[in-house]
Amino acid sequence: MEDLILDGCEIGSEGVKKLCDGVKKLTKPLKTLDLSGNEFGNTGAALLAPCLHNMEQLILDWCGIESDGVEKLCDGLKKLRKPSYGVEKSMIGNLPKNY
């Protein structure tokens, strides 16, 4: 599997947790994970953070992520084993309250 597009599928935090459990088991990184339009917010963002090593592009437009969730995602990016291997991100429409 290269691309997983789950735009607008009403995935909540529990769904993100199950998705990450599966993504962690992949032997080859996903090229794209698109979770746009799913309102999982900060809790879902925190659950995604440990999965960032197994994807190249992460699209989280309109997911209800605020500053706490953004911070958790940034922490996950900092922990990548290969910092030169970037994760492309899109987070349009999220409203970080503290920014």
Buried (B, 14 or more C-beta within 10 A) or exposed (E): EEEBEBEEEEBEBEBBBEBBEEBEEEEEBBEBBBBBBBEBBBBBBBBBBBBBBBBBBBBBBBBBBBBBBBBBBEEBBEEEEEEEEEBEBEBEEBEBEEE
